[in-house]
Amino acid sequence: MKCDEGYFCEVCGKDVSAIIDSDLYLRFVIGELDPEQLHLTPERHLRCNPVLAQFIEDQRFEPLIVDGPLDRRTLDAAFASQRTELVSRGYRRLHEILQQETDLDMRDYPLADVRANYLH
């Protein structure tokens, strides 16, 4: 894939045209994807990864429900709460990145507490 072709979702095959729709960048921003693996990892739309997307609580994102053993409503309440807080902060960070008037260095994309972990 050439850089100017964009990134295609490994699930639905359609273009992931905006960072706010990107599972890849959300996982990077919240610290679940090593920066060195970013260019090697397949892309997905957030909605094409409902196990992650179900933890987004933001008025700009239509909630998802996952049926089955990974449904957040069936998980440990403390874990689900922490996961919701982290993933929702990450989603809001994607919106902040999108609104930047100047290009950010990729190293500045992750949440501040995640960036601190990358330095160690």
SULZI-V573290 format. One record per backbone hydrogen bond with DSSP energy under -1.0 kcal/mol. CO is the residue of the C=O (numbers start at 1). NH is the residue of the N-H. Records with the same first field share a line. If there is no record, write none. Layout:
CO=NH, NH
//
This chain:
2=5
3=6
7=16
9=13
14=9
15=17
18=21
19=22
21=46
22=26
23=27
24=28
25=29
26=30
27=32
28=31
29=111
34=37
37=40, 41
43=10
44=23
46=49
49=52, 53
50=54
52=55
53=56
58=61
68=71
71=74
76=80
77=81
78=82
79=83
80=84
81=85
82=86
83=87
84=88
85=89
86=90
87=91
88=92
89=93
90=94
91=95
92=96
93=97
94=98
95=99
97=100
105=108
106=109
111=115
112=116
113=117
114=118
115=119
117=120
//
